[in-house]
Amino acid sequence: MTQPDSWQSTIDPQMKEWHWMRLRGQTVYREEAMAQAMNAYNEVTRAVAAEQKVDLYDAAKSLPKSLEYFFDDVHYTDKGSRELALGLAALITERLR
C-alpha cells in the first residue's frame, strides 16, 4: 500500500494550517519538498510491487487531500480510515475470487 499525504492540497487550502510534521530540530521543510519525498517513496513502493508481482493498493492515488479525509499531514479522519479500509478490502476481495 502506498502512503497518502495531504501536502500540497488543491482541494482544501486550509489543510496547511493542520500540517506539523515538516519540523525537524530547528528546520522547517517546505511542503513541496515533503510532497516530493513522499512521491518518491511511493514510486519505489509501486516499482517493488510491480517487480515482485504483488498486489498493491495505491492509497496515495485514491484518497483526496482534504480535511474530510486527513486531520494533519498523513493521519486520517474516521472517514479517511473508512475509505482506505474499503479500498483495501475491495482489492483483497477481488483477488480472493
N, C-alpha and C positions, 0 to 999 in steps of 0.2 A: 504494500500500500504506500502510495506517495503521501507526503506531508503537506496538507493545505496550510496556508497562512493568509493573513489579512493585510499584509503590506501592499501599498500602492493601490488601494481600493478605488475603483472608478464608480462604484455603486453607492458607496456611503462615505462621503468626505469626513464625517465625524469619527470615523474609525481611528484616525490618527490620534485623537485625544485619549484613546484607550491603550495605545502602544507603550510598553515599558521595557520590553526585552532588548532594546537596542543599546542599552547601557552596560558597559563592562569596565570596571575600575573607574577611571576618570574620562573614558572615551564614550561618546555617543555616536553610534554608527548611523549613517544615512539610511533611510528607509529603502532607497533604491538599491543600496549595497546589500542589505538584508534580503531583499526580494531576489536579487541576482544570485546570491549564495544559495538560497533555498531552491531556486530553479535549477541550479547546477546539481545540487544534491538529488533532486527529483529526477533529473535526466539520467544520473548514474543509476538510480533505482530502476528506472524504466529499461535502461540498457542491460543491466544484470538480469532482470526478469526475462527479457527477450532472449538473451544469450543462454540462460539456463532453461528456457522454455517452461517457465512457471507463470501461473495466472497472476495478474496484477490489477488491483483496484486502484485506479488513478483518481484518488480522492482530491488531489490538488486541482484537477480539471473539473471536478463535479460540484464542489462546494463554493457558493457565491461568497465574495469577500465583503460581507456586511455584518452589521451589529445584530442582525437577525440570526446569524449562524456562529459568530465569534464574539467573545466578550473581551478579548485582547488580541495580542499578536498571533497566537497559534492555538489558543484554548477555545473550546466550543461551548456554545449555549446548549440548553436542552434540545432545542430544535436542530442545531448543528450536529449534535451527537446522534440524534434520531436519524437524520438524513444519511450520515455516514454508515450507521448500523444497517439501515435499509439497503443502501447501495452495496455494501459488502455482503449482506445476506443474499441479495439477488444474484451476485456473482457466484457465490458458493452453491446456491440452489441450482443455478443453470448448469454448473459443472457436475453436479450430482445426478442430473437427469440423463 
